[in-house]
Amino acid sequence: MARGRLQPSKFNSARLQPMLRLAILDDYASVALQMADWSPLDGRCRVDVIDRALAVPDEAADVLAPYDVLCHLRERTAMPRALIERLPQLKLVTITGAEHRTLDLQAARERGIVVCHSANRPGSGQGQGTPELTLGLMLALARSIAHEHGGMRAGAWQTTVGTTLFGRTLGVVGLGRVGRRVAELARAFGMDVVAWSPNMTAGQADAAGARLVPKHELFASSDYVSLHLVLGDRSRGIVGAAELAAMKPTAFIVNTARGPLIDEAALMSALAGRRIAGAGLDVFWNEPLAWDHPVRALPNAVLTPHLGYVVEESLRAFYEDTVENVVAWLDGKPIRIVV
């Protein structure tokens, strides 16, 4: 933007400041600008949309160096210290959700960067996407939907025999907000629900309509295992070769939480060797998933590209809050600051 002098008598010879630059990150589906009214930023920020993943830190540092404001969608772009220290213009980061586990908050604070989060809106449908997708993956596995869909496109007709969810056992690993909703939906299908996590109590399981069992028993007795833990040092690789070996050869595992909860090599081996019936995966060890990753070629894996929270209800709430956060910061009154 060109600079020019204002009237000296009124503005004390101040110069026009360059317009702030704002980047909306990782808008893979190119919908961010339609999901909220961004007009309150007109004339205050130049808004750019980045619709692809940026490699961190080098590519991201090169592309994002000119920006004052970065608007994240969940944790698609990591923000480690190695990236933050290479963004000299950065003043505000907005995140969707309550936290961004791959953002180095201490590094941001040291630089004086404000970090704001979005709000949870009970009753809006926000937060229902992941539980519903979990059941969708279970149904896809039970009825070979992806396989039969491909067959129909190719001219085939009915080549598999499915099973019902009714009467089957679902093992839920983690009974937080998402895990509890998955348990509720599973019970509506007539499933028996068992549960386990490192700190779960019998009372917590009972309140969710599930039965607390030891970890080994959950994997050994379940027809479906669904993961709903937060990723951290203690939960990384919590499903490994031993857990997969305990599963029945007719059982499926579903992961809509975080890819590294499962040991990648152990799962690839179990699927390739048909030691379990299959997997429904919405999350992966590195995202976006490499085009040549071997899991893409496994016929007993149903794959979706981290769609859990990617529903209109969530995106509208996320981006409306993002605009509010940026406007409040521009007005010198930042809101929803991550502490």
Beta strands, then each sheet from edge to edge (+ up, - down):
strand 1: 20-24
strand 2: 45-49
strand 3: 69-71
strand 4: 92-94
strand 5: 114-116
strand 6: 169-173
strand 7: 192-196
strand 8: 211-212
strand 9: 224-227
strand 10: 252-255
strand 11: 278-281
strand 12: 301-303
sheet 1: 2+ 1+ 3+ 4+ 5+
sheet 2: 8+ 7+ 6+ 9+ 10+ 11+ 12+
end
